[in-house]
Amino acid sequence: MPYLSLNGTRLYYEEKGEGQPIIFIHGVWMSGRFFKKQIPYFARRYRVIVPDLRSHGRSAHVHFGHTLPGYARDIHALIADLGLKNVVLIGWSMGALVTWDYFKQFGSENVRATVIIDQSACDLTAPDWTMGLFDLAELRRTMAAVQTDRETVVRDFIPLMFKDKPAEEEARWIFDEITRLPESVAGAILFDQTLQDYRPVLSSVNVPTLLCFGRDEKLYPVAAGEYLCRNLPDARLVVFEESGHCPFLEEPERFNREVDRFIRSLR
């Protein structure tokens, strides 16, 4: 299995295809396996790289480095180690936050464009920001529950990711992927992710961006995508009417076409 040793850990990744490099970056507690409906499609014409972030999925479990800046540095090291140029970064959920932290630290170094999938600029609600997931009290309760009864937290969370409740078999593999992550790491990265605010970073994302949001708003409102579209220098919003948080799984054919069309428009 392919691993890269970087920044004190070993990252698992899958790589297929040749040509324009694209990197899929998964969400918090998830893994690259969530992009199983994208890898074969895009590998026909692109060089597709799908890492499991530090301690997620099949990557080595380490109990340090679990911040969004740390994950962005891992992506930067992966790009350097593989010798990639002009990458399209495709970030879903927390993967979008990692993408923005990459720009915060490294600018557009070796990045041609970004695709952002169903993620708000900040997950912490505040008087001036209503499009997050948690206030501090809710975050504290969730972190405590992750330590004491993670199985219930995960089972309750999975239906929120989709417009329609997933079939039992689908929910089972999702549960298995999420619970690969040690509880200590799950709490650490959830805390850091929620407290980050990327609103000030958006104006520095000086490459084209495709925004993909689900119409179902159990997690993020479409208004969060509209905010991004207004505040990113070069962005276009596509709304998936039959999707929630995972349009790449819920409407994979349309998602793949939209992203493919966007990448081809960069040439």
Long-range contacts (C-beta under 8 A, 24 or more apart in sequence): 1-58, 3-59, 3-60, 4-77, 4-78, 4-81, 4-82, 6-74, 6-77, 6-78, 6-81, 7-54, 7-65, 7-70, 7-73, 7-74, 7-77, 8-62, 8-64, 8-65, 9-54, 9-55, 9-59, 9-60, 9-62, 9-65, 9-74, 10-59, 10-60, 11-51, 11-52, 11-53, 11-54, 11-59, 11-60, 11-74, 11-78, 12-51, 12-52, 12-57, 12-58, 12-59, 13-49, 13-50, 13-51, 13-52, 13-78, 14-39, 14-48, 14-49, 14-50, 15-47, 15-48, 15-49, 15-50, 15-82, 16-40, 16-43, 16-47, 16-48, 17-42, 17-43, 17-44, 17-45, 17-46, 17-47, 17-48, 18-46, 18-47, 19-45, 19-46, 19-47, 20-45, 20-46, 20-47, 20-86, 20-88, 20-112, 20-263, 21-46, 21-47, 21-49, 21-82, 21-84, 21-85, 21-86, 21-87, 21-88, 22-46, 22-47, 22-48, 22-49, 22-87, 22-88, 22-89, 22-90, 22-263, 23-49, 23-50, 23-51, 23-75, 23-78, 23-79, 23-84, 23-87, 23-88, 23-89, 23-90, 24-48, 24-49, 24-50, 24-90, 24-92, 24-95, 25-51, 25-53, 25-75, 25-89, 25-90, 25-91, 25-92, 25-95, 25-96, 25-98, 25-99, 26-52, 26-53, 26-56, 26-57, 26-92, 26-93, 26-94, 26-95, 27-92, 27-93, 27-94, 27-95, 28-93, 28-94, 28-189, 28-190, 28-193, 29-56, 29-154, 29-178, 29-181, 29-186, 29-189, 29-190, 30-56, 30-57, 30-92, 30-93, 30-94, 30-177, 30-178, 31-56, 31-57, 31-58, 31-177, 31-180, 32-57, 33-57, 33-173, 33-177, 34-92, 34-174, 34-177, 34-246, 34-248, 34-249, 35-248, 37-248, 37-249, 37-252, 37-256, 38-248, 38-252, 38-255, 38-256, 38-259, 41-252, 41-256, 41-260, 42-256, 42-259, 42-260, 45-260, 46-263, 47-84, 49-78, 49-82, 49-84, 51-75, 51-78, 53-98, 55-181, 55-182, 55-185, 56-180, 56-181, 57-177, 57-180, 58-180, 61-182, 61-185, 63-182, 63-184, 63-185, 66-185, 66-188, 66-189, 66-192, 67-189, 67-192, 68-94, 68-97, 68-98, 68-101, 68-192, 68-193, 68-196, 69-101, 69-104, 69-105, 71-98, 71-101, 71-189, 72-98, 72-99, 72-101, 72-102, 72-104, 72-105, 72-106, 73-105, 75-102, 76-102, 76-105, 76-106, 76-109, 79-110, 84-110, 85-110, 86-110, 86-111, 86-112, 87-111, 87-112, 88-112, 88-113, 88-114, 88-115, 88-263, 88-266, 89-113, 89-114, 89-115, 90-114, 90-115, 90-117, 90-259, 91-115, 91-116, 91-117, 91-119, 92-117, 92-118, 92-119, 92-246, 92-248, 93-117, 93-118, 93-119, 93-245, 94-119, 94-189, 94-193, 95-119, 97-123, 97-193, 97-196, 97-198, 100-198, 100-201, 100-202, 100-205, 101-196, 101-198, 101-201, 103-201, 103-204, 103-205, 104-198, 104-201, 104-204, 107-204, 107-206, 108-205, 108-206, 108-207, 111-207, 112-207, 112-266, 113-207, 113-208, 113-209, 113-210, 113-262, 113-263, 113-266, 114-205, 114-207, 114-208, 114-209, 114-210, 115-209, 115-210, 115-211, 115-212, 115-259, 115-262, 116-209, 116-210, 116-211, 116-212, 116-228, 117-212, 117-213, 117-247, 117-248, 118-212, 118-213, 118-214, 118-219, 118-220, 118-225, 118-244, 118-245, 118-246, 118-247, 119-220, 119-224, 120-220, 120-224, 120-227, 121-197, 121-198, 121-199, 121-202, 121-224, 121-227, 121-228, 121-231, 122-196, 122-197, 122-198, 122-199, 123-193, 123-194, 123-196, 124-194, 124-195, 124-197, 129-197, 129-199, 131-220, 131-221, 131-223, 131-224, 131-227, 132-194, 133-194, 133-219, 133-220, 134-194, 139-190, 139-191, 139-194, 142-190, 143-187, 143-190, 143-191, 146-183, 146-186, 146-187, 146-190, 147-183, 147-187, 150-179, 150-183, 150-186, 151-179, 154-178, 154-179, 159-218, 160-218, 160-219, 160-244, 160-245, 161-218, 161-219, 161-244, 161-245, 161-246, 162-216, 162-243, 162-244, 162-245, 162-246, 162-249, 162-250, 163-214, 163-215, 163-216, 163-242, 163-243, 163-244, 163-250, 164-250, 199-231, 202-228, 202-231, 202-232, 203-231, 203-232, 203-233, 205-232, 205-233, 206-233, 206-234, 207-234, 208-234, 208-235, 208-236, 208-262, 208-265, 208-266, 209-234, 209-235, 209-236, 210-235, 210-236, 210-238, 210-258, 210-259, 210-262, 211-235, 211-236, 211-237, 211-238, 212-238, 212-240, 212-247, 212-248, 212-255, 212-258, 212-259, 213-237, 213-238, 213-239, 213-240, 213-247, 214-239, 214-240, 214-243, 214-244, 214-245, 214-246, 214-247, 214-250, 215-239, 215-240, 215-241, 215-242, 215-243, 216-243, 216-244, 216-245, 217-244, 218-244, 218-245, 219-244, 219-245, 220-245, 236-262
